[in-house]
């Protein structure tokens, strides 16, 4: 009777598994709090906030629907440097966009 060798599956060290899980966790958490996804050909805002106090906002960028995303997106850069996505349908955000448009037309 001949015995054939069975292939062995290499074991992944525990530290490597921990590093991979940590990387997955960090990647998923980055998008969880309304943060935009940078430089991708799809919608940047996966989740949105209903509003944020205006004193925390440094600038706002409104992106109209287009080829990469079929939604209007509102990305606010906060004074601490963080970018957050705002819900363009929220009353606060609508008022803010209206003020921005009125301010731009008076110049």
Helices and strands as residue ranges (DSSP letters): H 14-30, G 54-56, E 57-63, E 73-78, E 83-86, H 91-105
